[in-house]
Amino acid sequence: MRSVLYLLTTLAVMGMAFWAYRENYSTQAALSDMGRVQREIATLREDLGVLRAEWAYLNRPDRLRELANLNFDKLRLVPFDSSQYVDVVQVGFPAPKPAMPALNDGPILPGMDPEHLPIERPAGYPPLRPQERTP
């Protein structure tokens, strides 16, 4: 009976050693992948910094002014002045759409336009953002 117990204990220890061996190598592989990803992130951040510096260099006001002057015949760009502004009452805003009744007010009547009724989003979709609600 004791020999069976010794044998089972030895097999359990060997199984645990094999499991620990595999876990060690999988952990080392995960750490290696993590290091590679972190190096890639650092490279991309460095590239982003270079791109931002280039963008700032290309958007210098004196350079843009010179380009606008060189291409004046094509672009006709001129500085803003006060004569270009108008009052708000002079702006032709579109007429507001008439309010539609809610869906739970009853069935859709013949005069109601179904394409203007609110659309319910299926389950699992995020709610509409404010910019999606405006016409």
N, C-alpha and C positions, 0 to 999 in steps of 0.2 A: 504494500500500500504506500509505503514511504517512497519507493522508487518511482511510482506513478506521479506522486506529488512533486518530486524533484524534477521529473521529466516535464510536467506541465509548467512548473515555475521557470525552467530553463527555456522552454518554448515561448513563454510569455515575455521573458527578458529579451530573447532574440527578436521577437516581433516588435517590441517597443524600440529596440536599437535600430531595426530596419526603418521603422516609422520616423524616428528622430533623424536618421541619416537623410531620408527623402525630404523631410521638412527643412532641414538645414540647406540642402541644395535648392529647393524651391524658394526659400527666403533669400538666398544669395542671388538667384535669378531675378526676383522681384526688385531687390535693391539695385541691381545692375540696370534694369529697365528704368527705374525711378531716376537714377543718375543720368541716363541718356536723355530722358524727357526733360530733366532740369537743365541740362546743357543746351538742349534745343530751345527751351524757353528763354534762356539767357541770350542765345544767339538772336532769336527773334526780337527780343527787347532791344538789343543793340542795333539791329537793323531798323527797328521802329524809331529809335532815337536819331539815326542817320537820316531817315526819310523825313522826320519832322524838321530837322535842321535844313535839309534841302528845300523843303516847302517854305520855310521861313525865309530862306535866301532868295527863292524865286518870287516871293510875294513882297519884296521890298517896295515901298511906295515910290521911290525915285525910279526904279526899274520899270514898274508898271506905268508910271507917268510917261517915261520915254517910249515904251511900247505903244501906248495910246496915241502919242504924238506921231510916231512912225506910221501907224495904221489909221490915221484920222480919215483918209479918203474912203476907206472901206467901212469903218465902224461908226464914224460921226459921233464919237463920245465927247461930251462937253461937261464941265462941272455943273453941279446943281446950283440953282439960284432961287430966290423967293418967288419968282413968277411961275415956277413949275408946280407949286402947291395950290390946291383948291380946297374949298370948304367941304365939309362932309355932306352937306345937303346937295352938292353938285354931283356926287357920285351916284351912279345908277345901280343901286342894289337890286337883286331879283326880288320879286314879290314873294312873301312867305306862303308856304303851302298850307292849305286848310288842315286843321287838326282832324285826325282820324279817330274814330271811337276805339276803345280798347277791345281786345279780342273777346273778353268775357262779358261784353255788353249784349251779346246775342249773335244770331247768325249773320253772315255777310249778306247785305242787301244788294239789289241790283245796282244801285247808285254808288256803291263803295268800290274803290279801286283796289284790287287784291295785291298789286305789286307795291303799294305804299303801306300795307299793313306790317306791323313789326314781325320779324321772323324770330322764332324761338330757336336757340342753338341747341343741338343735340347734347345729351349728357356727355361729360368728359371734356367739352370745349371750354376754354376760359371765357369769362364774360367779355362783352364788347368794351374796348377802350374808348375814351371820350372822343378821340379823333375819328373813330369809325362810325360814331353816331351822327356826326355833323354832315350835312349834305354837301 
